[in-house]
Amino acid sequence: MTIYTKTPRGAGEIANRSGAIGQRARRVLILIDGLRSHEALRTLSGDGELDASLAQLRDAGFITAARETGATARDASAPPASHSEDASQNLQKARNFMINTLRAFHGNYSKLGLIKRIEGSQQRADLEALFDEWRASITENRTGLKRVDELTSQLRAVM
């Protein structure tokens, strides 16, 4: 079975709804995390037409096939995924995590400047430079202040 990941365009669609896809496909896009199998997506989404939704998202450039699992997986003689692909995926996960936590604690319209700089970061060093500002922003909220250490360790795990 194929494992899908969001492209930067897909992450942008989640962050800022453009109306390019319908509600059913958007629900599937939200569930795609680079870890869930086709069957897991089918179960979680309840989408009877999951293949059509995935095809729509793939054709529109919102997702890509990350890897194969199970019987359709590449054979053991195939070279492993490159380090740069893993680093790129981790960078995207870190960006998404930072943006999602900012939105969770400050809403969609606060901290837009920081969110734009996070979205524009292309290297790990760029995100590292924004880390202190992100952390300070999280602590501005009472709930964020309580969870900042937990969130920091989760972010460091993907960075």
C-alpha positions as CSV (number, residue, x, y, z in Angstrom):
1,M,0.0,0.0,0.0
2,T,1.1,3.5,-0.7
3,I,1.9,6.0,2.0
4,Y,1.3,9.7,1.1
5,T,2.7,12.9,2.3
6,K,1.6,16.5,1.9
7,T,3.5,18.7,-0.5
8,P,4.2,22.3,0.5
9,R,1.1,23.2,-1.6
10,G,-0.9,20.7,0.4
11,A,0.3,22.1,3.7
12,G,-0.6,25.6,2.4
13,E,-4.1,24.4,1.5
14,I,-4.6,23.2,5.1
15,A,-3.3,26.5,6.5
16,N,-5.3,28.7,4.2
17,R,-8.3,27.2,2.6
18,S,-8.3,28.2,-1.1
19,G,-11.4,26.3,-2.2
20,A,-9.4,24.3,-4.8
21,I,-10.7,21.0,-3.4
22,G,-14.0,19.9,-1.9
23,Q,-14.7,19.1,1.7
24,R,-14.3,15.3,1.2
25,A,-10.8,15.7,-0.4
26,R,-9.9,18.3,2.3
27,R,-10.8,15.8,5.0
28,V,-8.5,13.2,3.5
29,L,-5.7,15.8,3.0
30,I,-5.9,16.7,6.7
31,L,-5.5,13.0,7.6
32,I,-2.4,12.5,5.4
33,D,0.7,12.6,7.6
34,G,3.3,10.5,5.9
35,L,2.7,7.6,8.3
36,R,-0.8,6.3,7.6
37,S,-1.4,3.5,5.1
38,H,-4.1,3.5,2.5
39,E,-6.3,1.3,4.7
40,A,-5.8,3.6,7.7
41,L,-6.9,6.6,5.7
42,R,-9.9,4.7,4.5
43,T,-10.9,3.8,8.0
44,L,-10.3,7.2,9.5
45,S,-11.9,9.2,6.7
46,G,-14.9,6.9,6.2
47,D,-14.6,7.9,2.5
48,G,-16.1,5.3,0.2
49,E,-14.4,7.0,-2.7
50,L,-11.0,7.3,-1.1
51,D,-9.2,6.4,-4.3
52,A,-10.9,9.2,-6.2
53,S,-10.1,11.7,-3.4
54,L,-6.4,10.6,-3.4
55,A,-6.3,10.9,-7.2
56,Q,-7.7,14.4,-7.1
57,L,-5.2,15.5,-4.4
58,R,-2.3,13.9,-6.2
59,D,-3.3,15.4,-9.6
60,A,-3.7,18.8,-8.0
61,G,-0.2,18.6,-6.5
62,F,-1.4,18.5,-2.8
63,I,0.1,15.1,-2.0
64,T,2.9,12.8,-3.3
65,A,3.4,9.1,-2.8
66,A,6.2,8.9,-0.2
67,R,6.8,5.1,-0.1
68,E,5.3,1.7,-0.5
69,T,4.5,-0.7,2.3
70,G,3.6,-4.4,2.5
71,A,3.5,-6.6,-0.6
72,T,4.1,-3.7,-3.0
73,A,7.2,-2.4,-1.1
74,R,10.5,-2.1,-3.0
75,D,12.7,-5.1,-2.7
76,A,15.6,-5.1,-0.3
77,S,18.2,-4.6,-3.0
78,A,16.8,-1.1,-3.8
79,P,18.8,1.8,-2.2
80,P,17.2,3.4,0.8
81,A,15.6,6.8,0.7
82,S,18.2,9.5,0.6
83,H,19.1,11.5,3.7
84,S,18.0,14.7,2.0
85,E,14.5,13.4,1.5
86,D,14.2,12.5,5.2
87,A,15.6,15.9,6.1
88,S,13.1,17.6,3.8
89,Q,10.2,15.7,5.3
90,N,11.4,16.5,8.8
91,L,11.8,20.2,7.9
92,Q,8.2,20.2,6.6
93,K,7.0,18.5,9.8
94,A,8.8,21.0,11.9
95,R,7.3,23.9,9.9
96,N,3.8,22.4,10.2
97,F,4.2,21.8,13.9
98,M,5.4,25.4,14.6
99,I,2.6,26.9,12.5
100,N,-0.1,24.7,13.9
101,T,0.9,25.4,17.5
102,L,1.0,29.1,16.9
103,R,-2.5,29.0,15.4
104,A,-3.7,26.8,18.2
105,F,-2.6,29.2,20.9
106,H,-3.1,32.5,19.1
107,G,-5.7,31.9,16.4
108,N,-5.5,32.2,12.6
109,Y,-4.8,35.9,12.3
110,S,-2.3,36.6,15.1
111,K,1.4,36.1,14.6
112,L,1.0,36.2,10.8
113,G,4.5,37.7,10.4
114,L,6.1,34.8,12.3
115,I,4.0,32.3,10.5
116,K,5.0,33.7,7.1
117,R,8.7,33.5,8.0
118,I,8.3,29.9,9.2
119,E,6.5,29.0,5.9
120,G,9.3,30.6,4.0
121,S,12.1,28.8,5.8
122,Q,13.9,26.5,3.4
123,Q,16.6,25.1,5.7
124,R,16.9,23.8,9.2
125,A,19.1,26.8,10.2
126,D,16.2,29.1,9.1
127,L,13.8,27.4,11.5
128,E,16.5,27.3,14.3
129,A,16.7,31.1,13.9
130,L,13.0,31.4,14.5
131,F,12.8,28.9,17.4
132,D,13.3,31.4,20.2
133,E,10.6,33.7,18.8
134,W,8.2,30.7,18.3
135,R,8.9,29.6,21.9
136,A,8.3,33.1,23.3
137,S,5.1,33.4,21.3
138,I,3.8,30.1,22.8
139,T,4.5,31.3,26.3
140,E,2.4,34.5,25.8
141,N,-0.7,32.2,26.3
142,R,-1.5,30.7,29.7
143,T,-2.1,27.2,28.3
144,G,1.0,27.6,26.1
145,L,3.1,28.5,29.1
146,K,2.0,25.2,30.8
147,R,2.8,23.2,27.7
148,V,5.9,24.9,26.3
149,D,8.4,22.3,27.5
150,E,6.4,19.5,26.0
151,L,5.9,21.3,22.7
152,T,9.6,22.2,22.6
153,S,10.6,18.6,23.0
154,Q,8.2,17.4,20.3
155,L,9.5,20.0,17.9
156,R,13.1,19.1,18.7
157,A,12.3,15.5,17.9
158,V,11.5,16.3,14.3
159,M,14.2,19.0,13.9
